[in-house]
C-alpha cells in the first residue's frame, strides 16, 4: 500500500514548519515587550499554519488508492 501525496510539496512543508516556529516564538516575546494585545495575531497565524501542516499530515497518511477514488 503506497502512501498518498500531501497537499504541500516538501519545500512548502519545510517553509510551513519554519513559519510556524517563528510565529510561535514571536508570540510570547511580543507579549512580554508590547503593552497591547497584538501578540494574539502571531498566535492566530501560528495556529492557522499548524492547521495546514496537520491537514497535510492527514493527506499523506491516506493510502493512494483511497485518495484516487474520492
N, C-alpha and C positions, 0 to 999 in steps of 0.2 A: 504494500500500500504506500503510495507516494504522498508526501506532504504537499499541501496546497500552497500556492503563492500568496503572499500577503498583499495588502493594498499599497504598501510602501516598498520602494527599492531599498537595497542595503545601504546605499549612501543617504537616502532620505531618512531611513531608520536611525542611522548614527547621528544625523543632524537633529532629529527629533529628541533623541536622548540628551544630546548636548544642550538643546534649548530648554528641555525640562529641568535639567540640573542647574543651569544658570538662572532660570526664573525661580526655581525653588530656593536657591541660595540667596537670591536678591531679596526675597520677601522678608525674612527676619532681619536682614541688615537694614533695609529701608524702614522697617517698623521701628527699629532702635534709633535711627538717625533723623527721621522725619516726624513731625508732630501730627500731621493729618493721617487719614486712613488710605493713602494712595498705595500702600503696600498690598492692599487687597487685590489690586489689579494684577500684580505679579503672581499672586496666589491663584487667581482665576485663570491666567494664561497657563500656568504650570498644570492645573487640573485639566484644561482642555487638551494640552499636548499629551498628558498621561492617558486621556481617554482614547486618543488616536493610536497611541502605542499599544494599548490593551486591545483595541479593535484589530490592529494588525496582527497581534499575537493570536487572537482567536481565528482569524482568517488563515494564518499559517498552519494552525494545528488541525484544520479540517482536512480530510483526505481530498485528493484532487478529483476523484470521481464524484464526490458529494457536491463540490462546487460547480462542476460542469453540468450537472442535472438541473441546477437552480436557474 
